[in-house]
Amino acid sequence: MPSRDRGRRSQRRQRRRWFSRKYYASVMNIKEFYEDNIGKSFTGILSDFTRRCNYQK
């Protein structure tokens, strides 16, 4: 069975970006939004925990 890429070995493939810049920017915006909200939730949980510990003393 003959090879389909015969004669093309000398031509190197051109490197391409995996993502467009707009897509990557939107993903980074969503990531930042999630980080901010999770951080706020964590500080709220930590604040509630410290209040409960102080009331028990």
PQR file with spaces between the fields and no chain letter, atoms N, CA, C, O and H, PARSE charges and radii, in Angstrom:
ATOM       1  N    MET     1       0.842   -1.172    0.000 -0.4000 1.5000
ATOM       2  CA   MET     1       0.000    0.000    0.000 -0.0000 2.0000
ATOM       3  C    MET     1       0.894    1.245    0.000  0.5500 1.7000
ATOM       4  O    MET     1       1.722    1.398    0.898 -0.5500 1.4000
ATOM       5  N    PRO     2       0.748    2.115   -0.964 -0.5600 1.5000
ATOM       6  CA   PRO     2       1.624    3.287   -1.033  0.2800 2.0000
ATOM       7  C    PRO     2       1.276    4.313    0.050  0.5500 1.7000
ATOM       8  O    PRO     2       0.124    4.436    0.466 -0.5500 1.4000
ATOM       9  N    SER     3       2.279    5.028    0.484 -0.4000 1.5000
ATOM      10  CA   SER     3       2.089    6.060    1.501 -0.0000 2.0000
ATOM      11  C    SER     3       1.497    7.316    0.868  0.5500 1.7000
ATOM      12  O    SER     3       1.882    7.697   -0.238 -0.5500 1.4000
ATOM      13  H    SER     3       3.215    4.928    0.146  0.4000 1.0000
ATOM      14  N    ARG     4       0.576    7.950    1.558 -0.4000 1.5000
ATOM      15  CA   ARG     4      -0.074    9.146    1.021 -0.0000 2.0000
ATOM      16  C    ARG     4       0.799   10.381    1.122  0.5500 1.7000
ATOM      17  O    ARG     4       0.638   11.316    0.338 -0.5500 1.4000
ATOM      18  H    ARG     4       0.264    7.640    2.456  0.4000 1.0000
ATOM      19  N    ASP     5       1.721   10.402    2.075 -0.4000 1.5000
ATOM      20  CA   ASP     5       2.532   11.596    2.256 -0.0000 2.0000
ATOM      21  C    ASP     5       3.872   11.504    1.537  0.5500 1.7000
ATOM      22  O    ASP     5       4.799   12.242    1.872 -0.5500 1.4000
ATOM      23  H    ASP     5       1.852    9.643    2.712  0.4000 1.0000
ATOM      24  N    ARG     6       3.989   10.639    0.585 -0.4000 1.5000
ATOM      25  CA   ARG     6       5.236   10.475   -0.158 -0.0000 2.0000
ATOM      26  C    ARG     6       5.577   11.778   -0.881  0.5500 1.7000
ATOM      27  O    ARG     6       4.736   12.337   -1.586 -0.5500 1.4000
ATOM      28  H    ARG     6       3.236   10.040    0.312  0.4000 1.0000
ATOM      29  N    GLY     7       6.776   12.247   -0.712 -0.4000 1.5000
ATOM      30  CA   GLY     7       7.210   13.481   -1.346 -0.0000 2.0000
ATOM      31  C    GLY     7       6.940   14.724   -0.535  0.5500 1.7000
ATOM      32  O    GLY     7       7.393   15.805   -0.913 -0.5500 1.4000
ATOM      33  H    GLY     7       7.459   11.793   -0.140  0.4000 1.0000
ATOM      34  N    ARG     8       6.228   14.615    0.555 -0.4000 1.5000
ATOM      35  CA   ARG     8       5.905   15.785    1.375 -0.0000 2.0000
ATOM      36  C    ARG     8       6.781   15.882    2.619  0.5500 1.7000
ATOM      37  O    ARG     8       6.635   16.830    3.390 -0.5500 1.4000
ATOM      38  H    ARG     8       5.861   13.738    0.862  0.4000 1.0000
ATOM      39  N    ARG     9       7.645   14.974    2.827 -0.4000 1.5000
ATOM      40  CA   ARG     9       8.465   14.971    4.036 -0.0000 2.0000
ATOM      41  C    ARG     9       9.364   16.206    4.125  0.5500 1.7000
ATOM      42  O    ARG     9       9.718   16.636    5.223 -0.5500 1.4000
ATOM      43  H    ARG     9       7.763   14.204    2.201  0.4000 1.0000
ATOM      44  N    SER    10       9.727   16.766    2.998 -0.4000 1.5000
ATOM      45  CA   SER    10      10.599   17.935    3.030 -0.0000 2.0000
ATOM      46  C    SER    10       9.835   19.193    3.447  0.5500 1.7000
ATOM      47  O    SER    10      10.452   20.156    3.900 -0.5500 1.4000
ATOM      48  H    SER    10       9.439   16.417    2.106  0.4000 1.0000
ATOM      49  N    GLN    11       8.526   19.206    3.307 -0.4000 1.5000
ATOM      50  CA   GLN    11       7.726   20.357    3.712 -0.0000 2.0000
ATOM      51  C    GLN    11       7.346   20.206    5.178  0.5500 1.7000
ATOM      52  O    GLN    11       6.702   19.231    5.567 -0.5500 1.4000
ATOM      53  H    GLN    11       8.024   18.423    2.938  0.4000 1.0000
ATOM      54  N    ARG    12       7.743   21.165    5.974 -0.4000 1.5000
ATOM      55  CA   ARG    12       7.426   21.116    7.405 -0.0000 2.0000
ATOM      56  C    ARG    12       6.067   21.743    7.660  0.5500 1.7000
ATOM      57  O    ARG    12       5.671   22.684    6.971 -0.5500 1.4000
ATOM      58  H    ARG    12       8.265   21.957    5.658  0.4000 1.0000
ATOM      59  N    ARG    13       5.366   21.232    8.632 -0.4000 1.5000
ATOM      60  CA   ARG    13       4.068   21.791    8.993 -0.0000 2.0000
ATOM      61  C    ARG    13       4.269   23.140    9.660  0.5500 1.7000
ATOM      62  O    ARG    13       5.229   23.337   10.406 -0.5500 1.4000
ATOM      63  H    ARG    13       5.687   20.468    9.192  0.4000 1.0000
ATOM      64  N    GLN    14       3.369   24.060    9.392 -0.4000 1.5000
ATOM      65  CA   GLN    14       3.415   25.379   10.013 -0.0000 2.0000
ATOM      66  C    GLN    14       2.734   25.310   11.374  0.5500 1.7000
ATOM      67  O    GLN    14       1.668   24.713   11.525 -0.5500 1.4000
ATOM      68  H    GLN    14       2.589   23.901    8.786  0.4000 1.0000
ATOM      69  N    ARG    15       3.363   25.924   12.345 -0.4000 1.5000
ATOM      70  CA   ARG    15       2.811   25.938   13.689 -0.0000 2.0000
ATOM      71  C    ARG    15       1.632   26.906   13.754  0.5500 1.7000
ATOM      72  O    ARG    15       1.713   28.023   13.242 -0.5500 1.4000
ATOM      73  H    ARG    15       4.229   26.409   12.222  0.4000 1.0000
ATOM      74  N    ARG    16       0.532   26.475   14.388 -0.4000 1.5000
ATOM      75  CA   ARG    16      -0.656   27.311   14.536 -0.0000 2.0000
ATOM      76  C    ARG    16      -1.018   27.453   15.998  0.5500 1.7000
ATOM      77  O    ARG    16      -0.677   26.607   16.825 -0.5500 1.4000
ATOM      78  H    ARG    16       0.467   25.568   14.805  0.4000 1.0000
ATOM      79  N    ARG    17      -1.714   28.532   16.303 -0.4000 1.5000
ATOM      80  CA   ARG    17      -2.237   28.703   17.661 -0.0000 2.0000
ATOM      81  C    ARG    17      -3.410   27.757   17.873  0.5500 1.7000
ATOM      82  O    ARG    17      -4.164   27.462   16.946 -0.5500 1.4000
ATOM      83  H    ARG    17      -1.991   29.219   15.632  0.4000 1.0000
ATOM      84  N    TRP    18      -3.549   27.291   19.091 -0.4000 1.5000
ATOM      85  CA   TRP    18      -4.663   26.403   19.398 -0.0000 2.0000
ATOM      86  C    TRP    18      -5.952   27.182   19.583  0.5500 1.7000
ATOM      87  O    TRP    18      -7.025   26.714   19.203 -0.5500 1.4000
ATOM      88  H    TRP    18      -2.936   27.530   19.844  0.4000 1.0000
ATOM      89  N    PHE    19      -5.848   28.389   20.174 -0.4000 1.5000
ATOM      90  CA   PHE    19      -7.025   29.183   20.493 -0.0000 2.0000
ATOM      91  C    PHE    19      -6.897   30.551   19.853  0.5500 1.7000
ATOM      92  O    PHE    19      -5.792   31.057   19.654 -0.5500 1.4000
ATOM      93  H    PHE    19      -4.976   28.770   20.482  0.4000 1.0000
ATOM      94  N    SER    20      -8.020   31.136   19.538 -0.4000 1.5000
ATOM      95  CA   SER    20      -7.992   32.518   19.072 -0.0000 2.0000
ATOM      96  C    SER    20      -7.795   33.421   20.287  0.5500 1.7000
ATOM      97  O    SER    20      -8.051   33.014   21.420 -0.5500 1.4000
ATOM      98  H    SER    20      -8.918   30.725   19.700  0.4000 1.0000
ATOM      99  N    ARG    21      -7.348   34.624   20.048 -0.4000 1.5000
ATOM     100  CA   ARG    21      -7.106   35.555   21.162 -0.0000 2.0000
ATOM     101  C    ARG    21      -8.402   35.929   21.866  0.5500 1.7000
ATOM     102  O    ARG    21      -8.424   36.056   23.090 -0.5500 1.4000
ATOM     103  H    ARG    21      -7.141   34.954   19.128  0.4000 1.0000
ATOM     104  N    LYS    22      -9.484   36.109   21.111 -0.4000 1.5000
ATOM     105  CA   LYS    22     -10.764   36.461   21.725 -0.0000 2.0000
ATOM     106  C    LYS    22     -11.259   35.345   22.641  0.5500 1.7000
ATOM     107  O    LYS    22     -11.737   35.612   23.744 -0.5500 1.4000
ATOM     108  H    LYS    22      -9.466   36.006   20.116  0.4000 1.0000
ATOM     109  N    TYR    23     -11.147   34.100   22.191 -0.4000 1.5000
ATOM     110  CA   TYR    23     -11.584   32.964   23.000 -0.0000 2.0000
ATOM     111  C    TYR    23     -10.754   32.865   24.270  0.5500 1.7000
ATOM     112  O    TYR    23     -11.298   32.675   25.358 -0.5500 1.4000
ATOM     113  H    TYR    23     -10.759   33.883   21.295  0.4000 1.0000
ATOM     114  N    TYR    24      -9.445   32.994   24.137 -0.4000 1.5000
ATOM     115  CA   TYR    24      -8.553   32.897   25.293 -0.0000 2.0000
ATOM     116  C    TYR    24      -8.855   34.026   26.287  0.5500 1.7000
ATOM     117  O    TYR    24      -8.862   33.795   27.496 -0.5500 1.4000
ATOM     118  H    TYR    24      -9.003   33.149   23.254  0.4000 1.0000
ATOM     119  N    ALA    25      -9.100   35.231   25.794 -0.4000 1.5000
ATOM     120  CA   ALA    25      -9.411   36.357   26.676 -0.0000 2.0000
ATOM     121  C    ALA    25     -10.724   36.119   27.420  0.5500 1.7000
ATOM     122  O    ALA    25     -10.826   36.429   28.607 -0.5500 1.4000
ATOM     123  H    ALA    25      -9.094   35.418   24.811  0.4000 1.0000
ATOM     124  N    SER    26     -11.723   35.574   26.738 -0.4000 1.5000
ATOM     125  CA   SER    26     -13.000   35.315   27.412 -0.0000 2.0000
ATOM     126  C    SER    26     -12.853   34.218   28.465  0.5500 1.7000
ATOM     127  O    SER    26     -13.479   34.297   29.522 -0.5500 1.4000
ATOM     128  H    SER    26     -11.641   35.322   25.773  0.4000 1.0000
ATOM     129  N    VAL    27     -12.047   33.209   28.199 -0.4000 1.5000
ATOM     130  CA   VAL    27     -11.804   32.154   29.189 -0.0000 2.0000
ATOM     131  C    VAL    27     -11.096   32.732   30.410  0.5500 1.7000
ATOM     132  O    VAL    27     -11.421   32.374   31.542 -0.5500 1.4000
ATOM     133  H    VAL    27     -11.538   33.145   27.340  0.4000 1.0000
ATOM     134  N    MET    28     -10.139   33.615   30.191 -0.4000 1.5000
ATOM     135  CA   MET    28      -9.427   34.232   31.316 -0.0000 2.0000
ATOM     136  C    MET    28     -10.360   35.136   32.124  0.5500 1.7000
ATOM     137  O    MET    28     -10.223   35.219   33.344 -0.5500 1.4000
ATOM     138  H    MET    28      -9.875   33.906   29.272  0.4000 1.0000
ATOM     139  N    ASN    29     -11.306   35.816   31.466 -0.4000 1.5000
ATOM     140  CA   ASN    29     -12.282   36.637   32.196 -0.0000 2.0000
ATOM     141  C    ASN    29     -13.178   35.771   33.066  0.5500 1.7000
ATOM     142  O    ASN    29     -13.462   36.125   34.211 -0.5500 1.4000
ATOM     143  H    ASN    29     -11.417   35.749   30.474  0.4000 1.0000
ATOM     144  N    ILE    30     -13.623   34.648   32.540 -0.4000 1.5000
ATOM     145  CA   ILE    30     -14.457   33.737   33.324 -0.0000 2.0000
ATOM     146  C    ILE    30     -13.668   33.176   34.500  0.5500 1.7000
ATOM     147  O    ILE    30     -14.197   33.056   35.605 -0.5500 1.4000
ATOM     148  H    ILE    30     -13.393   34.360   31.610  0.4000 1.0000
ATOM     149  N    LYS    31     -12.407   32.835   34.267 -0.4000 1.5000
ATOM     150  CA   LYS    31     -11.537   32.322   35.337 -0.0000 2.0000
ATOM     151  C    LYS    31     -11.399   33.351   36.456  0.5500 1.7000
ATOM     152  O    LYS    31     -11.491   33.014   37.636 -0.5500 1.4000
ATOM     153  H    LYS    31     -11.977   32.933   33.369  0.4000 1.0000
ATOM     154  N    GLU    32     -11.178   34.601   36.077 -0.4000 1.5000
ATOM     155  CA   GLU    32     -11.034   35.664   37.070 -0.0000 2.0000
ATOM     156  C    GLU    32     -12.334   35.861   37.849  0.5500 1.7000
ATOM     157  O    GLU    32     -12.303   36.093   39.057 -0.5500 1.4000
ATOM     158  H    GLU    32     -11.103   34.875   35.118  0.4000 1.0000
ATOM     159  N    PHE    33     -13.474   35.769   37.163 -0.4000 1.5000
ATOM     160  CA   PHE    33     -14.771   35.905   37.822 -0.0000 2.0000
ATOM     161  C    PHE    33     -14.969   34.801   38.859  0.5500 1.7000
ATOM     162  O    PHE    33     -15.387   35.073   39.984 -0.5500 1.4000
ATOM     163  H    PHE    33     -13.498   35.580   36.181  0.4000 1.0000
ATOM     164  N    TYR    34     -14.670   33.561   38.483 -0.4000 1.5000
ATOM     165  CA   TYR    34     -14.797   32.442   39.421 -0.0000 2.0000
ATOM     166  C    TYR    34     -13.853   32.584   40.603  0.5500 1.7000
ATOM     167  O    TYR    34     -14.240   32.322   41.742 -0.5500 1.4000
ATOM     168  H    TYR    34     -14.330   33.341   37.569  0.4000 1.0000
ATOM     169  N    GLU    35     -12.619   32.996   40.342 -0.4000 1.5000
ATOM     170  CA   GLU    35     -11.657   33.179   41.436 -0.0000 2.0000
ATOM     171  C    GLU    35     -12.164   34.209   42.431  0.5500 1.7000
ATOM     172  O    GLU    35     -12.066   34.005   43.641 -0.5500 1.4000
ATOM     173  H    GLU    35     -12.305   33.208   39.417  0.4000 1.0000
ATOM     174  N    ASP    36     -12.701   35.305   41.935 -0.4000 1.5000
ATOM     175  CA   ASP    36     -13.203   36.356   42.805 -0.0000 2.0000
ATOM     176  C    ASP    36     -14.366   35.856   43.652  0.5500 1.7000
ATOM     177  O    ASP    36     -14.397   36.084   44.862 -0.5500 1.4000
ATOM     178  H    ASP    36     -12.781   35.471   40.952  0.4000 1.0000
ATOM     179  N    ASN    37     -15.326   35.175   43.022 -0.4000 1.5000
ATOM     180  CA   ASN    37     -16.496   34.697   43.765 -0.0000 2.0000
ATOM     181  C    ASN    37     -16.136   33.601   44.767  0.5500 1.7000
ATOM     182  O    ASN    37     -16.662   33.587   45.880 -0.5500 1.4000
ATOM     183  H    ASN    37     -15.301   34.990   42.040  0.4000 1.0000
ATOM     184  N    ILE    38     -15.264   32.702   44.393 -0.4000 1.5000
ATOM     185  CA   ILE    38     -14.857   31.647   45.332 -0.0000 2.0000
ATOM     186  C    ILE    38     -14.094   32.241   46.500  0.5500 1.7000
ATOM     187  O    ILE    38     -14.242   31.798   47.638 -0.5500 1.4000
ATOM     188  H    ILE    38     -14.837   32.713   43.489  0.4000 1.0000
ATOM     189  N    GLY    39     -13.273   33.252   46.215 -0.4000 1.5000
ATOM     190  CA   GLY    39     -12.541   33.927   47.295 -0.0000 2.0000
ATOM     191  C    GLY    39     -13.479   34.607   48.270  0.5500 1.7000
ATOM     192  O    GLY    39     -13.276   34.540   49.482 -0.5500 1.4000
ATOM     193  H    GLY    39     -13.152   33.612   45.290  0.4000 1.0000
ATOM     194  N    LYS    40     -14.516   35.268   47.742 -0.4000 1.5000
ATOM     195  CA   LYS    40     -15.487   35.919   48.625 -0.0000 2.0000
ATOM     196  C    LYS    40     -16.248   34.891   49.450  0.5500 1.7000
ATOM     197  O    LYS    40     -16.505   35.107   50.634 -0.5500 1.4000
ATOM     198  H    LYS    40     -14.681   35.322   46.757  0.4000 1.0000
ATOM     199  N    SER    41     -16.607   33.782   48.829 -0.4000 1.5000
ATOM     200  CA   SER    41     -17.321   32.727   49.562 -0.0000 2.0000
ATOM     201  C    SER    41     -16.447   32.158   50.669  0.5500 1.7000
ATOM     202  O    SER    41     -16.925   31.914   51.777 -0.5500 1.4000
ATOM     203  H    SER    41     -16.398   33.607   47.867  0.4000 1.0000
ATOM     204  N    PHE    42     -15.180   31.948   50.377 -0.4000 1.5000
ATOM     205  CA   PHE    42     -14.274   31.385   51.371 -0.0000 2.0000
ATOM     206  C    PHE    42     -14.102   32.327   52.545  0.5500 1.7000
ATOM     207  O    PHE    42     -14.114   31.890   53.695 -0.5500 1.4000
ATOM     208  H    PHE    42     -14.792   32.147   49.477  0.4000 1.0000
ATOM     209  N    THR    43     -13.940   33.623   52.271 -0.4000 1.5000
ATOM     210  CA   THR    43     -13.789   34.560   53.384 -0.0000 2.0000
ATOM     211  C    THR    43     -15.059   34.623   54.220  0.5500 1.7000
ATOM     212  O    THR    43     -14.985   34.801   55.436 -0.5500 1.4000
ATOM     213  H    THR    43     -13.930   33.978   51.337  0.4000 1.0000
ATOM     214  N    GLY    44     -16.229   34.479   53.589 -0.4000 1.5000
ATOM     215  CA   GLY    44     -17.476   34.445   54.350 -0.0000 2.0000
ATOM     216  C    GLY    44     -17.563   33.219   55.237  0.5500 1.7000
ATOM     217  O    GLY    44     -17.990   33.307   56.388 -0.5500 1.4000
ATOM     218  H    GLY    44     -16.289   34.334   52.602  0.4000 1.0000
ATOM     219  N    ILE    45     -17.160   32.080   54.706 -0.4000 1.5000
ATOM     220  CA   ILE    45     -17.169   30.837   55.497 -0.0000 2.0000
ATOM     221  C    ILE    45     -16.187   30.943   56.654  0.5500 1.7000
ATOM     222  O    ILE    45     -16.500   30.551   57.778 -0.5500 1.4000
ATOM     223  H    ILE    45     -16.813   32.008   53.771  0.4000 1.0000
ATOM     224  N    LEU    46     -15.003   31.471   56.378 -0.4000 1.5000
ATOM     225  CA   LEU    46     -13.980   31.618   57.418 -0.0000 2.0000
ATOM     226  C    LEU    46     -14.448   32.593   58.492  0.5500 1.7000
ATOM     227  O    LEU    46     -14.209   32.369   59.678 -0.5500 1.4000
ATOM     228  H    LEU    46     -14.749   31.789   55.465  0.4000 1.0000
ATOM     229  N    SER    47     -15.109   33.665   58.087 -0.4000 1.5000
ATOM     230  CA   SER    47     -15.626   34.632   59.044 -0.0000 2.0000
ATOM     231  C    SER    47     -16.685   34.001   59.940  0.5500 1.7000
ATOM     232  O    SER    47     -16.673   34.219   61.152 -0.5500 1.4000
ATOM     233  H    SER    47     -15.304   33.846   57.123  0.4000 1.0000
ATOM     234  N    ASP    48     -17.601   33.221   59.367 -0.4000 1.5000
ATOM     235  CA   ASP    48     -18.624   32.528   60.159 -0.0000 2.0000
ATOM     236  C    ASP    48     -17.989   31.547   61.132  0.5500 1.7000
ATOM     237  O    ASP    48     -18.433   31.430   62.274 -0.5500 1.4000
ATOM     238  H    ASP    48     -17.610   33.044   58.383  0.4000 1.0000
ATOM     239  N    PHE    49     -16.970   30.853   60.696 -0.4000 1.5000
ATOM     240  CA   PHE    49     -16.293   29.873   61.546 -0.0000 2.0000
ATOM     241  C    PHE    49     -15.621   30.555   62.730  0.5500 1.7000
ATOM     242  O    PHE    49     -15.717   30.067   63.856 -0.5500 1.4000
ATOM     243  H    PHE    49     -16.609   30.948   59.769  0.4000 1.0000
ATOM     244  N    THR    50     -14.946   31.671   62.495 -0.4000 1.5000
ATOM     245  CA   THR    50     -14.273   32.366   63.595 -0.0000 2.0000
ATOM     246  C    THR    50     -15.288   32.957   64.574  0.5500 1.7000
ATOM     247  O    THR    50     -15.043   32.991   65.780 -0.5500 1.4000
ATOM     248  H    THR    50     -14.869   32.068   61.580  0.4000 1.0000
ATOM     249  N    ARG    51     -16.438   33.427   64.051 -0.4000 1.5000
ATOM     250  CA   ARG    51     -17.487   33.935   64.956 -0.0000 2.0000
ATOM     251  C    ARG    51     -18.013   32.825   65.854  0.5500 1.7000
ATOM     252  O    ARG    51     -18.217   33.030   67.051 -0.5500 1.4000
ATOM     253  H    ARG    51     -16.638   33.400   63.071  0.4000 1.0000
ATOM     254  N    ARG    52     -18.232   31.659   65.280 -0.4000 1.5000
ATOM     255  CA   ARG    52     -18.747   30.525   66.074 -0.0000 2.0000
ATOM     256  C    ARG    52     -17.720   30.108   67.125  0.5500 1.7000
ATOM     257  O    ARG    52     -18.092   29.786   68.254 -0.5500 1.4000
ATOM     258  H    ARG    52     -18.067   31.492   64.307  0.4000 1.0000
ATOM     259  N    CYS    53     -16.460   30.110   66.779 -0.4000 1.5000
ATOM     260  CA   CYS    53     -15.423   29.741   67.742 -0.0000 2.0000
ATOM     261  C    CYS    53     -15.348   30.754   68.874  0.5500 1.7000
ATOM     262  O    CYS    53     -15.125   30.377   70.024 -0.5500 1.4000
ATOM     263  H    CYS    53     -16.157   30.371   65.863  0.4000 1.0000
ATOM     264  N    ASN    54     -15.528   32.020   68.571 -0.4000 1.5000
ATOM     265  CA   ASN    54     -15.480   33.059   69.605 -0.0000 2.0000
ATOM     266  C    ASN    54     -16.696   32.992   70.521  0.5500 1.7000
ATOM     267  O    ASN    54     -16.580   33.301   71.707 -0.5500 1.4000
ATOM     268  H    ASN    54     -15.709   32.327   67.636  0.4000 1.0000
ATOM     269  N    TYR    55     -17.856   32.598   70.009 -0.4000 1.5000
ATOM     270  CA   TYR    55     -19.054   32.488   70.844 -0.0000 2.0000
ATOM     271  C    TYR    55     -18.965   31.301   71.781  0.5500 1.7000
ATOM     272  O    TYR    55     -19.549   31.332   72.864 -0.5500 1.4000
ATOM     273  H    TYR    55     -17.950   32.346   69.046  0.4000 1.0000
ATOM     274  N    GLN    56     -18.264   30.277   71.404 -0.4000 1.5000
ATOM     275  CA   GLN    56     -18.177   29.081   72.230 -0.0000 2.0000
ATOM     276  C    GLN    56     -17.220   29.272   73.403  0.5500 1.7000
ATOM     277  O    GLN    56     -17.280   28.503   74.362 -0.5500 1.4000
ATOM     278  H    GLN    56     -17.789   30.252   70.524  0.4000 1.0000
ATOM     279  N    LYS    57     -16.351   30.258   73.358 -0.4000 1.5000
ATOM     280  CA   LYS    57     -15.385   30.465   74.470 -0.0000 2.0000
ATOM     281  C    LYS    57     -16.023   31.050   75.675  0.5500 1.7000
ATOM     282  O    LYS    57     -15.350   31.280   76.680 -0.5500 1.4000
ATOM     283  H    LYS    57     -16.302   30.882   72.578  0.4000 1.0000
